[in-house]
Amino acid sequence: MKYFLIRYERHTGLLKGLDEFGSARRDEALQARFQLERASDGSDDIEIALLGAETLDDLRATHSRYFQREAPIAV
């Protein structure tokens, strides 16, 4: 399983960031999530989510709301 760290802007519905971590990097993914949450200063407008899926396509199928509008991002 891979882990995907998502940064989503609620008021625009825009996917602002997506980072992929391999299964062996779960702890690194969790630390990155916590760091982003601290940096967001508790903003209700930015949603930080760490989700597991076999592939990005699987994630797009199960969590499609995050992918309605995407900013240009590197994966």
PyMOL commands that set and color helices and strands:
alter all, ss='L'
color gray80, all
select helices_A, chain A and resi 23-39+56-62+64-67
alter helices_A, ss='H'
color red, helices_A
select strands_A, chain A and resi 2-9+14-21+46-53+69-70
alter strands_A, ss='S'
color yellow, strands_A
deselect
rebuild
show_as cartoon
